[in-house]
Amino acid sequence: QVGLLKKWILQGAKDDTPASAREVVDMDHPPVYLNPPVLTSLDYSPDGKLLAISGYHEVLLWKADGSQLEGRLVGESERIQSVAFSPDGKWLAATGGSPYRFGEVQVWDVSKKKLKFSVTVTFDTIYGVSWSPDGSKIAFGCADNTLRAIEAQTGKQILFQGAHNDWVLGTAFSKDASHLVSVSRDQSMKLTEVATQRFIDNITSITPGALKGGLQSVARHPKKDELLVGGADGTPKIYQMYRTKNRVIGDDFNLIRAFAPLPGRVFAVRYSPDGSRVAAGSSLEGKGEVRVYQEADGKLVSTFAGEAGPVYALAFRPDGKEVASAGFDGMVRLNDPQTGKLLKQFVPVPLAPARVAAGK
């Protein structure tokens, strides 16, 4: 058998599986789900009418109230890791890929539900997509430890930064789009100047031992250059983006506030649309939790989803009256952020008839 394998490799290792036996996944043949997939990203359209949900080989567009599936945007990537609507709501960016094969950025026309363009990037999945406030640029993080950005209309790469030394998982632009923030498994949050592609500063402390594990998610305040970040230590924190005094070893000067920790690791953080509240979602020992805090003083407002599986994705509805959460169990939950009351829950993917018939 070893000899046969070597011969196959020498002959070019061609896949001779008959075409009829290969699974075809495209817009005409959307994925068939036997079980709900792990959900890693959510985003509301700016007008509050749609909720974009990451899936397998696709992004699912639902009515924001969870009442109807409006569209299935099927692309090349096996896994979609992050989704984000453009500021004007006309476009949807999605990042993902196939592990050890390629990373991909997709930009979709929301009204037509058609792919505008797709850009293949690196050799592995990519993460943490974000738009510049004017909608002209799209940033994302890569498993090759790089931060990158492209032109939103053409897909041309305009920024490449290699200051991190582990996967880059989240990105956020400054209010004026002059700077780009990135968070990584290397435990740091870094600031890059967009025009020069130059690394500017570590926003978080550089003191050995000051940081407790990698950073997973970042969000910018809707009205000012402050950053909400979450990661392995379970403690959501707010940092100012720009340093206003010289760094001193041992300081964490940019830190504004640390909130009460959640159980386990924080995988998702979000500001409410008016910036008055923050939400964080976590995972510990197979269970997940979402907490909503007041931004100004850190007071806990509500806690929910405590018995659900790990929480990997959050989004505030644009009017601030609902929080969508999702994660390991493949269920999307809509909760009142003030009371924590569950308003609706639904499986966002069509399940195979056998699963539906079995009530699973």
C-alpha angles and dihedrals in degrees: 000000000000090000091050091051092050090050090051091051092048089052090057101272091257119185104237096177107140113257089236090061096051121096112243116208118180140117090289093045107037120187120284112220125209090179134013110272125234107271117219106171143031133179135173121220112248091250090054095237101110138043117204115209128188117238143162110298089343153056115235120215114207133177104263093246091056093244100122143015106238102181148351116219104199119191143160100275116097091210128033108207103177139015132189135173118226115252091258093045095235096111137041123206120203129182129194137102142178117297114255090001113067147324122228141197115202125191116195133194100233099203095046094035089223131134111253093189144328126215123198113216130182128330100286145040120303128215150189105042120195137170127226111246092253092050094239099112137044122202131193143164128242139213088233086071095254134127115216142176134193137194107267094221101045109019091235112153111244103166134042121171127172103183095119123081099204138035115315107225107171141031139186133177125225117250092263093039091237093119137037127210124208134186126201148181085254087081096248139112111208136194122220129186107232100208095052098027085228125152107239110177150336103250092195124059119285094201111124109254095012093107122059109209136321127323118241111178141021135185131181122227108256093234107029143027098269124123132218112205136180137182150132097332091063094231118119111215138187120219132183110241100224128052114233099188137035116282118256120196107251097030130111093193098160092058111110102172142354117205127214107283124255123223110277126339125349111231101170137032131179140175119223112248093260093042094238095116139034130205130202131186126203147178133220129164095339097314131099137207138192123203129188119203136183107255096216101054106008094244114161111246103178145343126207148152089052095148096041124098123270113312115230103161139044137175135174117221108242092252090053094233098112137038119206117208133180141163145128100359094055094237125128114216127194115203138178104247092209098054103014090234115158107240100177142345129194144164104245098204128071108249124216111268093249091059093046092048090051090052092239 
